[in-house]
Amino acid sequence: MDNALKNHIEYLLYIKIEQIQPVSGGDISKAYLLTTESEEFFCKVNLKTSAFAMFQAEKAGLNTIAKTKSIATPKVLVCEKWETGSFLLMEYITAKSPSTKDMALLGHQLAALHKLSTRETFGWEADNFIGSLPQSNKTHADWAYFYALERLLPQLKMAQESGLLSSAEIPSKKRLLKTCESLFPKTKPSLLHGDLWSGNSLIAHNGTPYLIDPAIDCGHHEVDIAMTRLFGGFHTSFYQAYAEHFPEIEGEIERNDIYQLYFLLVHLNLFGKSYQGSCNEILQKYFA
């Protein structure tokens, strides 16, 4: 972080920053822990021209989840343009290693979030981002149509355009819809975190679960659960607690694969060919 941005933040918050420490903040932006005499702040900085829209969407997602009062998110303090890009400043949550009890509470609170949406359509009031990629949230009354057309199809087209998947590997729109319609249940829209791998949840020192880096929309609640399983999974107590509110229904194993396909395609488009095999395995299994 340069001195000009440090000075600007000090001016905005009427504080004196005593220490700036780079921290892990994901693969998209640089992240810093800012320490004052009495407080700590978390700051993301991204100098790309698309960063302001990306940070605005993140702020909107965090605030939307916070307003449900079902599960905590860090309080956003400032979201501003800076140089060619932008920065996002929020409270810093000191995390601890979660206990079994902590993960069970996360499961209960995530279920509470999923139960709260009163929307009649799938999608969201605005498009946002998954990582740094655009995420279309055009609303649909039918879940299979939303998932096929607004989730899978855009990522498949992106992968084809960049040469990561061939046209022969990409199912037709008709095939996408047919498979989704055959496997997806009739469901009500749930407010989703949208990118819930283990790095996007944390447990504060007092045991409070927090969600960070959302890519919100309204969809089938199993989508968040599928993402939690993709890169190692959460503790068993999390799934047991969640299942008290949303018991498993027929076809969840197959839907888990198809819901994970979206996130694997995102990773393919963000990080390249190492995700080709995983994507093609699911495409061949369900859409060939």
ZADO-1210 file (C-alpha; in nm, 4 decimals, padded with zeros to 6 digits):
<atoms>
<atom x="00.0000" y="00.0000" z="00.0000" code="MET" pos="1"/>
<atom x="00.1439" y="00.3377" z="-00.0967" code="ASP" pos="2"/>
<atom x="00.1692" y="00.6351" z="00.1384" code="ASN" pos="3"/>
<atom x="-00.0883" y="00.8355" z="-00.0540" code="ALA" pos="4"/>
<atom x="-00.3601" y="00.5761" z="00.0082" code="LEU" pos="5"/>
<atom x="-00.2509" y="00.5376" z="00.3704" code="LYS" pos="6"/>
<atom x="-00.2804" y="00.9132" z="00.4199" code="ASN" pos="7"/>
<atom x="-00.6190" y="00.9197" z="00.2474" code="HIS" pos="8"/>
<atom x="-00.7598" y="00.6503" z="00.4766" code="ILE" pos="9"/>
<atom x="-00.6235" y="00.8313" z="00.7817" code="GLU" pos="10"/>
<atom x="-00.8002" y="01.1471" z="00.6638" code="TYR" pos="11"/>
<atom x="-01.1302" y="00.9678" z="00.5968" code="LEU" pos="12"/>
<atom x="-01.1462" y="00.7917" z="00.9333" code="LEU" pos="13"/>
<atom x="-00.9603" y="01.0458" z="01.1478" code="TYR" pos="14"/>
<atom x="-00.7125" y="00.7813" z="01.2585" code="ILE" pos="15"/>
<atom x="-00.3380" y="00.7244" z="01.2689" code="LYS" pos="16"/>
<atom x="-00.2277" y="00.4020" z="01.1020" code="ILE" pos="17"/>
<atom x="00.0676" y="00.2608" z="01.2937" code="GLU" pos="18"/>
<atom x="00.1310" y="-00.0551" z="01.0928" code="GLN" pos="19"/>
<atom x="00.0437" y="-00.1937" z="00.7486" code="ILE" pos="20"/>
<atom x="00.0797" y="-00.5675" z="00.7003" code="GLN" pos="21"/>
<atom x="00.0085" y="-00.7584" z="00.3770" code="PRO" pos="22"/>
<atom x="-00.2317" y="-01.0475" z="00.4377" code="VAL" pos="23"/>
<atom x="-00.3944" y="-01.3203" z="00.2345" code="SER" pos="24"/>
<atom x="-00.6952" y="-01.1708" z="00.0594" code="GLY" pos="25"/>
<atom x="-00.7560" y="-01.4056" z="-00.2292" code="GLY" pos="26"/>
<atom x="-00.6181" y="-01.4207" z="-00.5815" code="ASP" pos="27"/>
<atom x="-00.7879" y="-01.1104" z="-00.7191" code="ILE" pos="28"/>
<atom x="-00.6795" y="-00.8116" z="-00.5078" code="SER" pos="29"/>
<atom x="-00.4003" y="-00.7136" z="-00.2725" code="LYS" pos="30"/>
<atom x="-00.5075" y="-00.7113" z="00.0917" code="ALA" pos="31"/>
<atom x="-00.3724" y="-00.5407" z="00.4014" code="TYR" pos="32"/>
<atom x="-00.4227" y="-00.5386" z="00.7768" code="LEU" pos="33"/>
<atom x="-00.4153" y="-00.1787" z="00.9010" code="LEU" pos="34"/>
<atom x="-00.3409" y="-00.1369" z="01.2713" code="THR" pos="35"/>
<atom x="-00.4048" y="00.1739" z="01.4794" code="THR" pos="36"/>
<atom x="-00.3581" y="00.2298" z="01.8518" code="GLU" pos="37"/>
<atom x="-00.7018" y="00.0857" z="01.9291" code="SER" pos="38"/>
<atom x="-00.8468" y="-00.0748" z="01.6114" code="GLU" pos="39"/>
<atom x="-00.7703" y="-00.2965" z="01.3141" code="GLU" pos="40"/>
<atom x="-00.9035" y="-00.2628" z="00.9587" code="PHE" pos="41"/>
<atom x="-00.8977" y="-00.4811" z="00.6492" code="PHE" pos="42"/>
<atom x="-00.8295" y="-00.3145" z="00.3151" code="CYS" pos="43"/>
<atom x="-00.8463" y="-00.4566" z="-00.0360" code="LYS" pos="44"/>
<atom x="-00.6750" y="-00.2695" z="-00.3180" code="VAL" pos="45"/>
<atom x="-00.7128" y="-00.3418" z="-00.6877" code="ASN" pos="46"/>
<atom x="-00.5789" y="-00.1074" z="-00.9548" code="LEU" pos="47"/>
<atom x="-00.7775" y="-00.2482" z="-01.2465" code="LYS" pos="48"/>
<atom x="-01.0481" y="-00.0268" z="-01.3969" code="THR" pos="49"/>
<atom x="-01.3107" y="-00.2943" z="-01.3240" code="SER" pos="50"/>
<atom x="-01.2300" y="-00.2951" z="-00.9515" code="ALA" pos="51"/>
<atom x="-01.4827" y="-00.0329" z="-00.8411" code="PHE" pos="52"/>
<atom x="-01.7789" y="-00.2260" z="-00.9801" code="ALA" pos="53"/>
<atom x="-01.6394" y="-00.5438" z="-00.8282" code="MET" pos="54"/>
<atom x="-01.5961" y="-00.3853" z="-00.4835" code="PHE" pos="55"/>
<atom x="-01.9373" y="-00.2185" z="-00.5015" code="GLN" pos="56"/>
<atom x="-02.0924" y="-00.5591" z="-00.5676" code="ALA" pos="57"/>
<atom x="-01.9013" y="-00.7092" z="-00.2757" code="GLU" pos="58"/>
<atom x="-02.0186" y="-00.4291" z="-00.0482" code="LYS" pos="59"/>
<atom x="-02.3794" y="-00.4786" z="-00.1607" code="ALA" pos="60"/>
<atom x="-02.3557" y="-00.8512" z="-00.0982" code="GLY" pos="61"/>
<atom x="-02.2096" y="-00.8118" z="00.2498" code="LEU" pos="62"/>
<atom x="-02.4707" y="-00.5527" z="00.3447" code="ASN" pos="63"/>
<atom x="-02.7550" y="-00.7649" z="00.2070" code="THR" pos="64"/>
<atom x="-02.6493" y="-01.0660" z="00.4146" code="ILE" pos="65"/>
<atom x="-02.5948" y="-00.8499" z="00.7241" code="ALA" pos="66"/>
<atom x="-02.9452" y="-00.7025" z="00.6967" code="LYS" pos="67"/>
<atom x="-03.0991" y="-01.0484" z="00.7272" code="THR" pos="68"/>
<atom x="-02.9545" y="-01.0726" z="01.0816" code="LYS" pos="69"/>
<atom x="-02.9065" y="-01.4449" z="01.0227" code="SER" pos="70"/>
<atom x="-02.5268" y="-01.4483" z="01.0019" code="ILE" pos="71"/>
<atom x="-02.2599" y="-01.1832" z="01.0476" code="ALA" pos="72"/>
<atom x="-02.0472" y="-01.0105" z="00.7849" code="THR" pos="73"/>
<atom x="-01.7679" y="-00.7566" z="00.8326" code="PRO" pos="74"/>
<atom x="-01.8895" y="-00.3967" z="00.8402" code="LYS" pos="75"/>
<atom x="-01.7921" y="-00.2085" z="00.5240" code="VAL" pos="76"/>
<atom x="-01.6533" y="00.1383" z="00.5979" code="LEU" pos="77"/>
<atom x="-01.5358" y="00.2793" z="00.2642" code="VAL" pos="78"/>
<atom x="-01.5616" y="00.1781" z="-00.1011" code="CYS" pos="79"/>
<atom x="-01.3921" y="00.4322" z="-00.3292" code="GLU" pos="80"/>
<atom x="-01.2091" y="00.4715" z="-00.6558" code="LYS" pos="81"/>
<atom x="-00.8335" y="00.5103" z="-00.6212" code="TRP" pos="82"/>
<atom x="-00.5852" y="00.5834" z="-00.9005" code="GLU" pos="83"/>
<atom x="-00.6862" y="00.3555" z="-01.1912" code="THR" pos="84"/>
<atom x="-00.8675" y="00.1147" z="-00.9591" code="GLY" pos="85"/>
<atom x="-01.0343" y="00.1166" z="-00.6190" code="SER" pos="86"/>
<atom x="-01.0103" y="00.0130" z="-00.2566" code="PHE" pos="87"/>
<atom x="-01.2528" y="-00.1473" z="-00.0121" code="LEU" pos="88"/>
<atom x="-01.2070" y="-00.0854" z="00.3605" code="LEU" pos="89"/>
<atom x="-01.3888" y="-00.2821" z="00.6308" code="MET" pos="90"/>
<atom x="-01.3548" y="-00.3950" z="00.9881" code="GLU" pos="91"/>
<atom x="-01.0949" y="-00.6637" z="01.0493" code="TYR" pos="92"/>
<atom x="-01.2221" y="-00.9867" z="01.2026" code="ILE" pos="93"/>
<atom x="-00.9602" y="-01.1739" z="01.4032" code="THR" pos="94"/>
<atom x="-01.0241" y="-01.5396" z="01.3292" code="ALA" pos="95"/>
<atom x="-00.9529" y="-01.8545" z="01.5270" code="LYS" pos="96"/>
<atom x="-00.9435" y="-02.2241" z="01.4409" code="SER" pos="97"/>
<atom x="-01.3085" y="-02.3358" z="01.4517" code="PRO" pos="98"/>
<atom x="-01.4313" y="-02.5906" z="01.7025" code="SER" pos="99"/>
<atom x="-01.6961" y="-02.8518" z="01.6328" code="THR" pos="100"/>
<atom x="-01.9477" y="-02.6289" z="01.8109" code="LYS" pos="101"/>
<atom x="-01.8443" y="-02.3275" z="01.6010" code="ASP" pos="102"/>
<atom x="-01.8987" y="-02.5155" z="01.2756" code="MET" pos="103"/>
<atom x="-02.2371" y="-02.6397" z="01.3936" code="ALA" pos="104"/>
<atom x="-02.3384" y="-02.2789" z="01.4635" code="LEU" pos="105"/>
<atom x="-02.2235" y="-02.1832" z="01.1130" code="LEU" pos="106"/>
<atom x="-02.4470" y="-02.4595" z="00.9750" code="GLY" pos="107"/>
<atom x="-02.7493" y="-02.3373" z="01.1707" code="HIS" pos="108"/>
<atom x="-02.6924" y="-01.9752" z="01.0706" code="GLN" pos="109"/>
<atom x="-02.6383" y="-02.0548" z="00.7028" code="LEU" pos="110"/>
<atom x="-02.9670" y="-02.2450" z="00.7061" code="ALA" pos="111"/>
<atom x="-03.1328" y="-01.9399" z="00.8623" code="ALA" pos="112"/>
<atom x="-02.9979" y="-01.7271" z="00.5759" code="LEU" pos="113"/>
<atom x="-03.1320" y="-01.9729" z="00.3202" code="HIS" pos="114"/>
<atom x="-03.4786" y="-01.9698" z="00.4761" code="LYS" pos="115"/>
<atom x="-03.5198" y="-01.5927" z="00.4695" code="LEU" pos="116"/>
<atom x="-03.5692" y="-01.4990" z="00.1053" code="SER" pos="117"/>
<atom x="-03.9218" y="-01.3972" z="00.0120" code="THR" pos="118"/>
<atom x="-03.8461" y="-01.3538" z="-00.3587" code="ARG" pos="119"/>
<atom x="-04.0537" y="-01.5358" z="-00.6162" code="GLU" pos="120"/>
<atom x="-03.7839" y="-01.5434" z="-00.8848" code="THR" pos="121"/>
<atom x="-03.4306" y="-01.6781" z="-00.9135" code="PHE" pos="122"/>
<atom x="-03.1453" y="-01.4327" z="-00.9699" code="GLY" pos="123"/>
<atom x="-03.0905" y="-01.0908" z="-00.8211" code="TRP" pos="124"/>
<atom x="-03.1717" y="-00.7245" z="-00.8701" code="GLU" pos="125"/>
<atom x="-02.8289" y="-00.6573" z="-01.0221" code="ALA" pos="126"/>
<atom x="-02.5477" y="-00.8478" z="-01.1887" code="ASP" pos="127"/>
<atom x="-02.2325" y="-00.8970" z="-00.9815" code="ASN" pos="128"/>
<atom x="-01.9084" y="-01.0948" z="-00.9879" code="PHE" pos="129"/>
<atom x="-01.7791" y="-01.4418" z="-00.9073" code="ILE" pos="130"/>
<atom x="-01.4135" y="-01.3758" z="-00.8330" code="GLY" pos="131"/>
<atom x="-01.3290" y="-01.1191" z="-01.0972" code="SER" pos="132"/>
<atom x="-01.5611" y="-01.2681" z="-01.3591" code="LEU" pos="133"/>
<atom x="-01.8994" y="-01.1124" z="-01.4379" code="PRO" pos="134"/>
<atom x="-02.1982" y="-01.3042" z="-01.3016" code="GLN" pos="135"/>
<atom x="-02.5336" y="-01.2594" z="-01.4723" code="SER" pos="136"/>
<atom x="-02.8312" y="-01.2440" z="-01.2355" code="ASN" pos="137"/>
<atom x="-03.1149" y="-01.1977" z="-01.4845" code="LYS" pos="138"/>
<atom x="-03.4249" y="-01.3245" z="-01.3079" code="THR" pos="139"/>
<atom x="-03.6203" y="-01.6354" z="-01.4053" code="HIS" pos="140"/>
<atom x="-03.9285" y="-01.7948" z="-01.2539" code="ALA" pos="141"/>
<atom x="-03.7848" y="-02.1429" z="-01.3172" code="ASP" pos="142"/>
<atom x="-03.4707" y="-02.2597" z="-01.1368" code="TRP" pos="143"/>
<atom x="-03.3498" y="-02.4919" z="-01.4133" code="ALA" pos="144"/>
<atom x="-03.3718" y="-02.2108" z="-01.6696" code="TYR" pos="145"/>
<atom x="-03.1860" y="-01.9707" z="-01.4432" code="PHE" pos="146"/>
<atom x="-02.9065" y="-02.2147" z="-01.3671" code="TYR" pos="147"/>
<atom x="-02.8612" y="-02.3341" z="-01.7248" code="ALA" pos="148"/>
<atom x="-02.8835" y="-01.9909" z="-01.8909" code="LEU" pos="149"/>
<atom x="-02.7312" y="-01.7553" z="-01.6327" code="GLU" pos="150"/>
<atom x="-02.4735" y="-01.9832" z="-01.4707" code="ARG" pos="151"/>
<atom x="-02.3523" y="-02.2678" z="-01.6898" code="LEU" pos="152"/>
<atom x="-02.3979" y="-02.1215" z="-02.0389" code="LEU" pos="153"/>
<atom x="-02.1993" y="-01.7956" z="-01.9870" code="PRO" pos="154"/>
<atom x="-01.9047" y="-01.9813" z="-01.8333" code="GLN" pos="155"/>
<atom x="-01.9076" y="-02.2440" z="-02.1075" code="LEU" pos="156"/>
<atom x="-01.9078" y="-01.9742" z="-02.3754" code="LYS" pos="157"/>
<atom x="-01.6221" y="-01.7951" z="-02.2009" code="MET" pos="158"/>
<atom x="-01.4192" y="-02.1170" z="-02.1871" code="ALA" pos="159"/>
<atom x="-01.4844" y="-02.1829" z="-02.5559" code="GLN" pos="160"/>
<atom x="-01.3878" y="-01.8300" z="-02.6594" code="GLU" pos="161"/>
<atom x="-01.0569" y="-01.8562" z="-02.4735" code="SER" pos="162"/>
<atom x="-00.9780" y="-02.2006" z="-02.6131" code="GLY" pos="163"/>
<atom x="-01.0108" y="-02.3805" z="-02.2798" code="LEU" pos="164"/>
<atom x="-01.2969" y="-02.5994" z="-02.4045" code="LEU" pos="165"/>
<atom x="-01.3693" y="-02.7041" z="-02.7627" code="SER" pos="166"/>
<atom x="-01.7083" y="-02.6661" z="-02.9252" code="SER" pos="167"/>
<atom x="-01.7424" y="-03.0451" z="-02.9197" code="ALA" pos="168"/>
<atom x="-01.7051" y="-03.0466" z="-02.5401" code="GLU" pos="169"/>
<atom x="-01.9790" y="-02.7891" z="-02.4831" code="ILE" pos="170"/>
<atom x="-02.3404" y="-02.9085" z="-02.4664" code="PRO" pos="171"/>
<atom x="-02.6131" y="-02.7240" z="-02.6477" code="SER" pos="172"/>
<atom x="-02.8509" y="-02.4910" z="-02.4696" code="LYS" pos="173"/>
<atom x="-03.1254" y="-02.7505" z="-02.5232" code="LYS" pos="174"/>
<atom x="-02.9143" y="-03.0229" z="-02.3634" code="ARG" pos="175"/>
<atom x="-02.8256" y="-02.8038" z="-02.0655" code="LEU" pos="176"/>
<atom x="-03.1915" y="-02.7314" z="-02.0021" code="LEU" pos="177"/>
<atom x="-03.3005" y="-03.0925" z="-02.0456" code="LYS" pos="178"/>
<atom x="-03.0513" y="-03.2217" z="-01.7881" code="THR" pos="179"/>
<atom x="-03.1220" y="-02.9463" z="-01.5371" code="CYS" pos="180"/>
<atom x="-03.4983" y="-02.9868" z="-01.5714" code="GLU" pos="181"/>
<atom x="-03.4705" y="-03.3617" z="-01.5168" code="SER" pos="182"/>
<atom x="-03.2596" y="-03.3365" z="-01.1991" code="LEU" pos="183"/>
<atom x="-03.3624" y="-03.0137" z="-01.0289" code="PHE" pos="184"/>
<atom x="-03.6526" y="-03.0146" z="-00.7823" code="PRO" pos="185"/>
<atom x="-03.9266" y="-02.7580" z="-00.7549" code="LYS" pos="186"/>
<atom x="-03.7791" y="-02.5170" z="-00.5032" code="THR" pos="187"/>
<atom x="-03.8216" y="-02.1704" z="-00.3623" code="LYS" pos="188"/>
<atom x="-03.5445" y="-01.9111" z="-00.4050" code="PRO" pos="189"/>
<atom x="-03.3016" y="-01.8876" z="-00.1131" code="SER" pos="190"/>
<atom x="-03.0601" y="-01.6017" z="-00.0560" code="LEU" pos="191"/>
<atom x="-02.7189" y="-01.7570" z="-00.1275" code="LEU" pos="192"/>
<atom x="-02.3667" y="-01.6534" z="-00.0388" code="HIS" pos="193"/>
<atom x="-02.2764" y="-01.7753" z="-00.3865" code="GLY" pos="194"/>
<atom x="-01.9074" y="-01.8644" z="-00.3401" code="ASP" pos="195"/>
<atom x="-01.8938" y="-02.0509" z="-00.0110" code="LEU" pos="196"/>
<atom x="-01.5622" y="-02.2324" z="00.0019" code="TRP" pos="197"/>
<atom x="-01.3826" y="-02.2550" z="00.3378" code="SER" pos="198"/>
<atom x="-01.1789" y="-01.9402" z="00.2736" code="GLY" pos="199"/>
<atom x="-01.4983" y="-01.7335" z="00.2554" code="ASN" pos="200"/>
<atom x="-01.6165" y="-01.8129" z="00.6061" code="SER" pos="201"/>
<atom x="-01.4392" y="-01.7567" z="00.9335" code="LEU" pos="202"/>
<atom x="-01.4969" y="-01.7881" z="01.3047" code="ILE" pos="203"/>
<atom x="-01.4169" y="-01.4838" z="01.5196" code="ALA" pos="204"/>
<atom x="-01.2399" y="-01.5238" z="01.8528" code="HIS" pos="205"/>
<atom x="-01.5716" y="-01.4991" z="02.0380" code="ASN" pos="206"/>
<atom x="-01.7142" y="-01.7873" z="01.8290" code="GLY" pos="207"/>
<atom x="-01.9257" y="-01.5748" z="01.5934" code="THR" pos="208"/>
<atom x="-01.9387" y="-01.7102" z="01.2363" code="PRO" pos="209"/>
<atom x="-01.8781" y="-01.4585" z="00.9565" code="TYR" pos="210"/>
<atom x="-01.9239" y="-01.4761" z="00.5810" code="LEU" pos="211"/>
<atom x="-01.6920" y="-01.2808" z="00.3500" code="ILE" pos="212"/>
<atom x="-01.6461" y="-01.2313" z="-00.0274" code="ASP" pos="213"/>
<atom x="-02.0038" y="-01.3115" z="-00.1343" code="PRO" pos="214"/>
<atom x="-02.1379" y="-01.3473" z="-00.4877" code="ALA" pos="215"/>
<atom x="-02.5016" y="-01.3323" z="-00.3868" code="ILE" pos="216"/>
<atom x="-02.8109" y="-01.4362" z="-00.5744" code="ASP" pos="217"/>
<atom x="-03.1342" y="-01.6185" z="-00.5019" code="CYS" pos="218"/>
<atom x="-03.1156" y="-01.9836" z="-00.5966" code="GLY" pos="219"/>
<atom x="-03.1438" y="-02.3403" z="-00.4736" code="HIS" pos="220"/>
<atom x="-02.9978" y="-02.3706" z="-00.1242" code="HIS" pos="221"/>
<atom x="-02.7967" y="-02.6790" z="-00.2252" code="GLU" pos="222"/>
<atom x="-02.5666" y="-02.4597" z="-00.4375" code="VAL" pos="223"/>
<atom x="-02.3920" y="-02.3164" z="-00.1306" code="ASP" pos="224"/>
<atom x="-02.3603" y="-02.6641" z="00.0199" code="ILE" pos="225"/>
<atom x="-02.2119" y="-02.8028" z="-00.3015" code="ALA" pos="226"/>
<atom x="-01.9464" y="-02.5321" z="-00.2975" code="MET" pos="227"/>
<atom x="-01.8542" y="-02.6094" z="00.0634" code="THR" pos="228"/>
<atom x="-01.7712" y="-02.9649" z="-00.0477" code="ARG" pos="229"/>
<atom x="-01.5638" y="-02.8733" z="-00.3528" code="LEU" pos="230"/>
<atom x="-01.2242" y="-02.8012" z="-00.1995" code="PHE" pos="231"/>
<atom x="-01.2057" y="-03.0310" z="00.0992" code="GLY" pos="232"/>
<atom x="-01.5373" y="-02.9737" z="00.2710" code="GLY" pos="233"/>
<atom x="-01.6391" y="-02.8339" z="00.6071" code="PHE" pos="234"/>
<atom x="-01.6490" y="-03.0194" z="00.9395" code="HIS" pos="235"/>
<atom x="-01.9141" y="-03.2900" z="00.9772" code="THR" pos="236"/>
<atom x="-02.0856" y="-03.0876" z="01.2514" code="SER" pos="237"/>
<atom x="-02.1596" y="-02.8130" z="00.9954" code="PHE" pos="238"/>
<atom x="-02.3489" y="-03.0520" z="00.7665" code="TYR" pos="239"/>
<atom x="-02.5308" y="-03.2204" z="01.0551" code="GLN" pos="240"/>
<atom x="-02.6527" y="-02.8859" z="01.1858" code="ALA" pos="241"/>
<atom x="-02.7568" y="-02.7663" z="00.8401" code="TYR" pos="242"/>
<atom x="-02.9463" y="-03.0906" z="00.7731" code="ALA" pos="243"/>
<atom x="-03.1680" y="-03.0243" z="01.0746" code="GLU" pos="244"/>
<atom x="-03.3221" y="-02.7439" z="00.8682" code="HIS" pos="245"/>
<atom x="-03.2787" y="-02.8795" z="00.5130" code="PHE" pos="246"/>
<atom x="-03.2792" y="-03.2619" z="00.5086" code="PRO" pos="247"/>
<atom x="-03.1253" y="-03.4245" z="00.2033" code="GLU" pos="248"/>
<atom x="-03.3718" y="-03.5013" z="-00.0763" code="ILE" pos="249"/>
<atom x="-03.3512" y="-03.7404" z="-00.3700" code="GLU" pos="250"/>
<atom x="-03.0998" y="-03.6470" z="-00.6383" code="GLY" pos="251"/>
<atom x="-02.8724" y="-03.4355" z="-00.4218" code="GLU" pos="252"/>
<atom x="-02.5606" y="-03.6296" z="-00.5237" code="ILE" pos="253"/>
<atom x="-02.6219" y="-03.5611" z="-00.8935" code="GLU" pos="254"/>
<atom x="-02.7146" y="-03.1971" z="-00.8309" code="ARG" pos="255"/>
<atom x="-02.4010" y="-03.1574" z="-00.6198" code="ASN" pos="256"/>
<atom x="-02.1924" y="-03.2454" z="-00.9267" code="ASP" pos="257"/>
<atom x="-02.3819" y="-03.0065" z="-01.1524" code="ILE" pos="258"/>
<atom x="-02.3687" y="-02.7230" z="-00.9002" code="TYR" pos="259"/>
<atom x="-01.9962" y="-02.7776" z="-00.8553" code="GLN" pos="260"/>
<atom x="-01.9564" y="-02.7617" z="-01.2338" code="LEU" pos="261"/>
<atom x="-02.0317" y="-02.3898" z="-01.2281" code="TYR" pos="262"/>
<atom x="-01.7541" y="-02.3217" z="-00.9774" code="PHE" pos="263"/>
<atom x="-01.5128" y="-02.5471" z="-01.1636" code="LEU" pos="264"/>
<atom x="-01.5864" y="-02.3587" z="-01.4867" code="LEU" pos="265"/>
<atom x="-01.5222" y="-02.0317" z="-01.3035" code="VAL" pos="266"/>
<atom x="-01.1868" y="-02.1676" z="-01.1881" code="HIS" pos="267"/>
<atom x="-01.1135" y="-02.2892" z="-01.5396" code="LEU" pos="268"/>
<atom x="-01.1781" y="-01.9415" z="-01.6777" code="ASN" pos="269"/>
<atom x="-00.9833" y="-01.7699" z="-01.4004" code="LEU" pos="270"/>
<atom x="-00.6869" y="-02.0019" z="-01.3553" code="PHE" pos="271"/>
<atom x="-00.6590" y="-02.2141" z="-01.6673" code="GLY" pos="272"/>
<atom x="-00.6199" y="-02.5679" z="-01.7929" code="LYS" pos="273"/>
<atom x="-00.5639" y="-02.7475" z="-01.4614" code="SER" pos="274"/>
<atom x="-00.9441" y="-02.7486" z="-01.4198" code="TYR" pos="275"/>
<atom x="-01.0226" y="-02.8902" z="-01.7666" code="GLN" pos="276"/>
<atom x="-01.0329" y="-03.2514" z="-01.6534" code="GLY" pos="277"/>
<atom x="-01.2758" y="-03.1879" z="-01.3671" code="SER" pos="278"/>
<atom x="-01.5070" y="-02.9868" z="-01.5917" code="CYS" pos="279"/>
<atom x="-01.5040" y="-03.2415" z="-01.8721" code="ASN" pos="280"/>
<atom x="-01.5733" y="-03.5300" z="-01.6348" code="GLU" pos="281"/>
<atom x="-01.9010" y="-03.3699" z="-01.5217" code="ILE" pos="282"/>
<atom x="-01.9925" y="-03.2525" z="-01.8703" code="LEU" pos="283"/>
<atom x="-01.9479" y="-03.6046" z="-02.0070" code="GLN" pos="284"/>
<atom x="-02.1352" y="-03.7663" z="-01.7190" code="LYS" pos="285"/>
<atom x="-02.4467" y="-03.5488" z="-01.7338" code="TYR" pos="286"/>
<atom x="-02.4572" y="-03.3605" z="-02.0645" code="PHE" pos="287"/>
<atom x="-02.3015" y="-03.5818" z="-02.3342" code="ALA" pos="288"/>
</atoms>
